Amino acid sequence: MTEPTRTPTSTSTRAGVLRPDQFARHVHLERIECAPELSPWVENYWSLRWKLPPGSSYVSSTLPHPACNLSVERGHQRDEVGADPVVVTGVVTRRFDVTIREAGWVYAAKFRPGGLAALTGVHARTLRDATVPASKVLEPSIPDALCELGAGASTEEGKQLFDVVLGRLATTPTDDYLLLLDVIAAMLDDRSLLKVAQVGQGCGVGTRSLQRLFERYVGVSPKWVLSRYRMHDVVADLDAGYGGSLADLAAKYGWFDQAHFTREFTDLVGVPPRAYQWQEADWHSRNA
């Protein structure tokens, strides 16, 4: 494994799980750091464990991130891949719902935006809104090795195996991929950036060049990424108990037309922002 030229700053929010307090009552989520040598491509590892009463189920809902995931899944079978436990999930452009039952376990690598494409050479656009067996994206030895990870494995065992297996792919990050990471970091660091042209000016990149870069590595447009990060902020505030006006909340994150904000929120989250706010307040009052 070659040494990375640098360690990138964070390129992801920690938001996205809808109604995280409810989620935490059903599922244990843990985030784990990857080996430093993999940090140019991997944001972090994460694991989920759950054990529900017989006959019960829970629907977890997550807002999309501009990231791909490589996961080992036990006790949870996806229709798209059948019984194959090692899967790659591309960037999802809509709310991501998963119904869990009984007991299960997932261990996964969350790549930085563009990280999977940079490591494997796959064109990210081909994975958008897709879940496929990992063997369709990675050389067979990698999913074969990861398949050895059983549901009883500890998070440390998962980390050690993922570090070794993904370490086989690590090389030297290309200049255009490092530029992409700089752009993503700028989007996260400065929430006053509301338009792609502003991002490009700040990073010294033309709008068309940005669009090509995101299409190749991320699979979605830079405009989409900007919008998702802003919506992550909105939902995080609501989940934290925001009780102010929605007009003020929308303006805080750059929406100056409340009707436009409401449409975007409803299209992504599934309910209008007022209904989400009331549901959160009602749940907290009943579980105080």
ABEGO torsion letter per residue (X at the ends): XBBBABBBBBABBABGBBGAAAAAAABBBBBBBBBAAAAAABABBBBBBBBBBBGBBBBBBBBBBBBBBBBBBBGBBBAAAEABABBBBBBBABBBBBBBBEBBBBBBBBBBBGAAAAAAGBBAAAABGBBBBAAAABBAAAAAAAAABBAABBAAAAAAAAAAAAAAABBBBBAAAAAAAAAAAAAAABAABABAAAAAAAAGBBAAAAAAAAAAAAGBBAAAAAAAAAAAAAAAAAAAGBABBAAAAAAAAGBABAAAAAAAAAAAAGBBAAAAAAAAAAAAAAAX
